[in-house]
Amino acid sequence: MFEPGFVKICGVTTRDDAALVRDSGAHALGVILHRDSKRYVSPEDARAIVSEFRDALSCIVVVKDPIADGLLDAVRLIRPQIVQIHAPITDEVHRALCDLGVNKFIRATRLGDLDRARLEPHHDGLLVDADEPGSGEVADWSSEHLADLTIPVIMAGGLTCDNVAQLISLVGPWGVDVASGTEAAPGVKDAAKVASFVSIAKQAFTEKGLA
């Protein structure tokens, strides 16, 4: 799904912002289909973004709950290869998504729930987010839950150009994910922040020996 040193820019809402992410050298972008998110995009708009940029980036569809957010219908329309789900992935949902061509799954979880989420089936990596995803809240990087990263773990939650290198140095995650830290306003990317975040993260991964 992704190599060590993975950098994902989430909360992309427009074609122009997707182009910024591509040009920055990031590995992936995320489109959010949860309606309560400040960065929500309709399945139709998500399809347009994914269709144009899927050859250049890993385009990841993000939902909070696969049933409430209509994930199956969205996947039929968008045809992503990767989904990110902020809830346990049931056998039924996993089977249905696989039948629709999804081949990789990211299970997003809060730091305090990480140990439990590790034991769940049907994920290829874990994304560790703040208690309130998209809030810009910074997680506790010193937590004992992060002491033994034996599976791919992507760190999110309050990351910015100013702190991502420190996070990578301290924790050594498989990858990083950012939304608010690369924005001019919720749902609107800042070109300079996107480019700087990706450059700083990649350099930090290289110095850590993870890229």
Contacts in CASP RR format, 6 or more apart in sequence:
PFRMAT RR
TARGET T0000
AUTHOR 0000-0000-0000
METHOD contacts of the structure
MODEL  1
MFEPGFVKICGVTTRDDAALVRDSGAHALGVILHRDSKRYVSPEDARAIV
SEFRDALSCIVVVKDPIADGLLDAVRLIRPQIVQIHAPITDEVHRALCDL
GVNKFIRATRLGDLDRARLEPHHDGLLVDADEPGSGEVADWSSEHLADLT
IPVIMAGGLTCDNVAQLISLVGPWGVDVASGTEAAPGVKDAAKVASFVSI
AKQAFTEKGLA
1 58 0 8 1.000
1 82 0 8 1.000
1 104 0 8 1.000
1 106 0 8 1.000
1 124 0 8 1.000
1 125 0 8 1.000
1 152 0 8 1.000
2 27 0 8 1.000
2 28 0 8 1.000
2 58 0 8 1.000
2 152 0 8 1.000
2 174 0 8 1.000
2 175 0 8 1.000
3 27 0 8 1.000
3 211 0 8 1.000
4 174 0 8 1.000
4 175 0 8 1.000
4 205 0 8 1.000
4 210 0 8 1.000
4 211 0 8 1.000
5 27 0 8 1.000
5 174 0 8 1.000
5 175 0 8 1.000
5 176 0 8 1.000
5 201 0 8 1.000
5 202 0 8 1.000
5 205 0 8 1.000
5 210 0 8 1.000
5 211 0 8 1.000
6 27 0 8 1.000
6 28 0 8 1.000
6 152 0 8 1.000
6 154 0 8 1.000
6 174 0 8 1.000
6 175 0 8 1.000
6 176 0 8 1.000
7 25 0 8 1.000
7 26 0 8 1.000
7 27 0 8 1.000
7 28 0 8 1.000
7 175 0 8 1.000
7 176 0 8 1.000
7 197 0 8 1.000
7 198 0 8 1.000
7 201 0 8 1.000
7 202 0 8 1.000
7 205 0 8 1.000
8 26 0 8 1.000
8 27 0 8 1.000
8 28 0 8 1.000
8 29 0 8 1.000
8 30 0 8 1.000
8 58 0 8 1.000
8 60 0 8 1.000
8 154 0 8 1.000
8 175 0 8 1.000
8 176 0 8 1.000
8 177 0 8 1.000
8 178 0 8 1.000
9 21 0 8 1.000
9 24 0 8 1.000
9 26 0 8 1.000
9 28 0 8 1.000
9 29 0 8 1.000
9 30 0 8 1.000
9 177 0 8 1.000
9 178 0 8 1.000
9 179 0 8 1.000
9 182 0 8 1.000
9 189 0 8 1.000
9 194 0 8 1.000
9 197 0 8 1.000
9 198 0 8 1.000
10 29 0 8 1.000
10 30 0 8 1.000
10 32 0 8 1.000
10 39 0 8 1.000
10 60 0 8 1.000
10 62 0 8 1.000
10 156 0 8 1.000
10 177 0 8 1.000
10 178 0 8 1.000
10 179 0 8 1.000
11 29 0 8 1.000
11 30 0 8 1.000
11 31 0 8 1.000
11 32 0 8 1.000
11 37 0 8 1.000
11 39 0 8 1.000
11 62 0 8 1.000
11 179 0 8 1.000
11 187 0 8 1.000
12 18 0 8 1.000
12 21 0 8 1.000
12 29 0 8 1.000
12 30 0 8 1.000
12 31 0 8 1.000
12 39 0 8 1.000
12 41 0 8 1.000
12 49 0 8 1.000
12 189 0 8 1.000
13 31 0 8 1.000
13 39 0 8 1.000
13 40 0 8 1.000
13 41 0 8 1.000
13 45 0 8 1.000
13 187 0 8 1.000
13 188 0 8 1.000
14 45 0 8 1.000
14 49 0 8 1.000
15 48 0 8 1.000
15 49 0 8 1.000
15 52 0 8 1.000
17 187 0 8 1.000
17 188 0 8 1.000
17 189 0 8 1.000
18 29 0 8 1.000
18 49 0 8 1.000
18 52 0 8 1.000
18 53 0 8 1.000
18 57 0 8 1.000
19 53 0 8 1.000
20 189 0 8 1.000
20 191 0 8 1.000
20 194 0 8 1.000
20 195 0 8 1.000
21 29 0 8 1.000
21 53 0 8 1.000
21 57 0 8 1.000
21 189 0 8 1.000
21 194 0 8 1.000
22 29 0 8 1.000
22 53 0 8 1.000
22 56 0 8 1.000
22 57 0 8 1.000
23 195 0 8 1.000
24 194 0 8 1.000
24 195 0 8 1.000
24 197 0 8 1.000
24 198 0 8 1.000
24 199 0 8 1.000
25 198 0 8 1.000
25 202 0 8 1.000
26 57 0 8 1.000
26 194 0 8 1.000
26 198 0 8 1.000
27 57 0 8 1.000
27 58 0 8 1.000
28 57 0 8 1.000
28 58 0 8 1.000
28 59 0 8 1.000
28 60 0 8 1.000
28 82 0 8 1.000
29 49 0 8 1.000
29 53 0 8 1.000
29 57 0 8 1.000
29 58 0 8 1.000
29 59 0 8 1.000
29 60 0 8 1.000
30 59 0 8 1.000
30 60 0 8 1.000
30 61 0 8 1.000
30 62 0 8 1.000
30 84 0 8 1.000
31 41 0 8 1.000
31 45 0 8 1.000
31 46 0 8 1.000
31 49 0 8 1.000
31 50 0 8 1.000
31 59 0 8 1.000
31 60 0 8 1.000
31 61 0 8 1.000
31 62 0 8 1.000
32 39 0 8 1.000
32 40 0 8 1.000
32 41 0 8 1.000
32 62 0 8 1.000
32 63 0 8 1.000
33 40 0 8 1.000
33 41 0 8 1.000
33 43 0 8 1.000
33 46 0 8 1.000
33 61 0 8 1.000
33 62 0 8 1.000
33 63 0 8 1.000
33 69 0 8 1.000
33 70 0 8 1.000
33 71 0 8 1.000
33 74 0 8 1.000
34 40 0 8 1.000
34 62 0 8 1.000
34 63 0 8 1.000
34 64 0 8 1.000
34 65 0 8 1.000
34 69 0 8 1.000
34 86 0 8 1.000
35 69 0 8 1.000
36 64 0 8 1.000
37 64 0 8 1.000
37 134 0 8 1.000
38 134 0 8 1.000
38 186 0 8 1.000
38 187 0 8 1.000
39 134 0 8 1.000
39 179 0 8 1.000
39 186 0 8 1.000
39 187 0 8 1.000
41 49 0 8 1.000
43 73 0 8 1.000
43 74 0 8 1.000
43 77 0 8 1.000
43 78 0 8 1.000
44 77 0 8 1.000
46 61 0 8 1.000
46 74 0 8 1.000
46 78 0 8 1.000
47 77 0 8 1.000
47 78 0 8 1.000
47 79 0 8 1.000
49 59 0 8 1.000
50 59 0 8 1.000
50 61 0 8 1.000
50 78 0 8 1.000
50 79 0 8 1.000
50 80 0 8 1.000
53 59 0 8 1.000
54 80 0 8 1.000
54 81 0 8 1.000
58 81 0 8 1.000
58 82 0 8 1.000
59 80 0 8 1.000
59 81 0 8 1.000
59 82 0 8 1.000
60 80 0 8 1.000
60 82 0 8 1.000
60 83 0 8 1.000
60 84 0 8 1.000
60 106 0 8 1.000
61 71 0 8 1.000
61 74 0 8 1.000
61 75 0 8 1.000
61 78 0 8 1.000
61 80 0 8 1.000
61 82 0 8 1.000
61 83 0 8 1.000
61 84 0 8 1.000
62 83 0 8 1.000
62 84 0 8 1.000
62 86 0 8 1.000
62 108 0 8 1.000
63 69 0 8 1.000
63 70 0 8 1.000
63 71 0 8 1.000
63 74 0 8 1.000
63 83 0 8 1.000
63 84 0 8 1.000
63 85 0 8 1.000
63 86 0 8 1.000
64 85 0 8 1.000
64 86 0 8 1.000
64 87 0 8 1.000
64 133 0 8 1.000
65 85 0 8 1.000
65 86 0 8 1.000
65 87 0 8 1.000
66 72 0 8 1.000
66 85 0 8 1.000
66 87 0 8 1.000
66 89 0 8 1.000
66 93 0 8 1.000
66 97 0 8 1.000
67 93 0 8 1.000
71 83 0 8 1.000
71 85 0 8 1.000
71 93 0 8 1.000
71 97 0 8 1.000
72 93 0 8 1.000
72 96 0 8 1.000
72 97 0 8 1.000
72 100 0 8 1.000
75 83 0 8 1.000
75 97 0 8 1.000
75 100 0 8 1.000
75 101 0 8 1.000
75 102 0 8 1.000
76 100 0 8 1.000
79 100 0 8 1.000
79 101 0 8 1.000
80 102 0 8 1.000
81 101 0 8 1.000
81 102 0 8 1.000
81 103 0 8 1.000
81 104 0 8 1.000
82 102 0 8 1.000
82 103 0 8 1.000
82 104 0 8 1.000
82 105 0 8 1.000
82 106 0 8 1.000
83 97 0 8 1.000
83 102 0 8 1.000
83 104 0 8 1.000
83 105 0 8 1.000
83 106 0 8 1.000
84 105 0 8 1.000
84 106 0 8 1.000
84 107 0 8 1.000
84 108 0 8 1.000
84 127 0 8 1.000
85 93 0 8 1.000
85 105 0 8 1.000
85 106 0 8 1.000
85 107 0 8 1.000
85 108 0 8 1.000
86 108 0 8 1.000
86 109 0 8 1.000
86 129 0 8 1.000
86 133 0 8 1.000
88 107 0 8 1.000
88 117 0 8 1.000
88 120 0 8 1.000
89 105 0 8 1.000
89 107 0 8 1.000
89 120 0 8 1.000
89 121 0 8 1.000
89 122 0 8 1.000
89 123 0 8 1.000
90 122 0 8 1.000
91 121 0 8 1.000
91 122 0 8 1.000
94 105 0 8 1.000
94 121 0 8 1.000
94 122 0 8 1.000
97 105 0 8 1.000
104 124 0 8 1.000
105 122 0 8 1.000
105 123 0 8 1.000
105 124 0 8 1.000
105 125 0 8 1.000
106 123 0 8 1.000
106 124 0 8 1.000
106 125 0 8 1.000
106 126 0 8 1.000
106 127 0 8 1.000
106 154 0 8 1.000
107 117 0 8 1.000
107 120 0 8 1.000
107 122 0 8 1.000
107 123 0 8 1.000
107 125 0 8 1.000
107 126 0 8 1.000
107 127 0 8 1.000
108 126 0 8 1.000
108 127 0 8 1.000
108 128 0 8 1.000
108 129 0 8 1.000
108 133 0 8 1.000
108 156 0 8 1.000
109 116 0 8 1.000
109 117 0 8 1.000
109 126 0 8 1.000
109 127 0 8 1.000
109 128 0 8 1.000
109 129 0 8 1.000
110 128 0 8 1.000
110 129 0 8 1.000
110 130 0 8 1.000
110 131 0 8 1.000
111 128 0 8 1.000
111 130 0 8 1.000
111 131 0 8 1.000
111 139 0 8 1.000
111 140 0 8 1.000
111 143 0 8 1.000
111 145 0 8 1.000
111 146 0 8 1.000
112 143 0 8 1.000
112 145 0 8 1.000
114 126 0 8 1.000
114 128 0 8 1.000
114 145 0 8 1.000
114 146 0 8 1.000
115 145 0 8 1.000
117 123 0 8 1.000
117 126 0 8 1.000
118 126 0 8 1.000
118 151 0 8 1.000
124 152 0 8 1.000
125 151 0 8 1.000
125 152 0 8 1.000
125 153 0 8 1.000
125 154 0 8 1.000
125 174 0 8 1.000
126 151 0 8 1.000
126 152 0 8 1.000
126 153 0 8 1.000
126 154 0 8 1.000
127 153 0 8 1.000
127 154 0 8 1.000
127 155 0 8 1.000
127 156 0 8 1.000
127 177 0 8 1.000
128 139 0 8 1.000
128 146 0 8 1.000
128 153 0 8 1.000
128 154 0 8 1.000
128 155 0 8 1.000
128 156 0 8 1.000
128 173 0 8 1.000
129 139 0 8 1.000
129 156 0 8 1.000
129 157 0 8 1.000
129 177 0 8 1.000
130 136 0 8 1.000
130 137 0 8 1.000
130 138 0 8 1.000
130 139 0 8 1.000
130 156 0 8 1.000
130 157 0 8 1.000
130 158 0 8 1.000
131 137 0 8 1.000
133 156 0 8 1.000
133 157 0 8 1.000
134 157 0 8 1.000
134 179 0 8 1.000
134 180 0 8 1.000
135 157 0 8 1.000
135 158 0 8 1.000
135 180 0 8 1.000
136 157 0 8 1.000
136 158 0 8 1.000
136 179 0 8 1.000
136 180 0 8 1.000
136 181 0 8 1.000
137 157 0 8 1.000
137 158 0 8 1.000
138 157 0 8 1.000
138 158 0 8 1.000
138 159 0 8 1.000
138 163 0 8 1.000
139 155 0 8 1.000
139 156 0 8 1.000
139 157 0 8 1.000
139 158 0 8 1.000
141 155 0 8 1.000
141 167 0 8 1.000
141 170 0 8 1.000
141 171 0 8 1.000
142 170 0 8 1.000
146 153 0 8 1.000
146 171 0 8 1.000
146 173 0 8 1.000
149 171 0 8 1.000
149 172 0 8 1.000
149 173 0 8 1.000
149 174 0 8 1.000
152 174 0 8 1.000
152 175 0 8 1.000
153 173 0 8 1.000
153 174 0 8 1.000
153 175 0 8 1.000
154 173 0 8 1.000
154 174 0 8 1.000
154 175 0 8 1.000
154 176 0 8 1.000
154 177 0 8 1.000
155 167 0 8 1.000
155 171 0 8 1.000
155 173 0 8 1.000
155 175 0 8 1.000
155 176 0 8 1.000
155 177 0 8 1.000
156 176 0 8 1.000
156 177 0 8 1.000
156 178 0 8 1.000
156 179 0 8 1.000
157 177 0 8 1.000
157 178 0 8 1.000
158 178 0 8 1.000
158 180 0 8 1.000
158 181 0 8 1.000
159 167 0 8 1.000
159 176 0 8 1.000
159 177 0 8 1.000
159 178 0 8 1.000
159 181 0 8 1.000
159 197 0 8 1.000
160 178 0 8 1.000
160 181 0 8 1.000
160 193 0 8 1.000
160 197 0 8 1.000
161 181 0 8 1.000
161 193 0 8 1.000
161 196 0 8 1.000
161 197 0 8 1.000
161 200 0 8 1.000
164 176 0 8 1.000
164 178 0 8 1.000
164 197 0 8 1.000
164 200 0 8 1.000
164 201 0 8 1.000
164 204 0 8 1.000
165 200 0 8 1.000
165 201 0 8 1.000
165 203 0 8 1.000
165 204 0 8 1.000
167 173 0 8 1.000
167 176 0 8 1.000
168 176 0 8 1.000
168 201 0 8 1.000
168 204 0 8 1.000
168 205 0 8 1.000
168 208 0 8 1.000
168 210 0 8 1.000
169 204 0 8 1.000
169 207 0 8 1.000
169 208 0 8 1.000
172 208 0 8 1.000
172 210 0 8 1.000
174 210 0 8 1.000
175 205 0 8 1.000
176 201 0 8 1.000
178 197 0 8 1.000
179 187 0 8 1.000
180 186 0 8 1.000
181 193 0 8 1.000
181 197 0 8 1.000
182 189 0 8 1.000
182 190 0 8 1.000
182 193 0 8 1.000
182 194 0 8 1.000
182 197 0 8 1.000
183 189 0 8 1.000
183 190 0 8 1.000
183 193 0 8 1.000
184 190 0 8 1.000
184 193 0 8 1.000
202 211 0 8 1.000
205 211 0 8 1.000
END
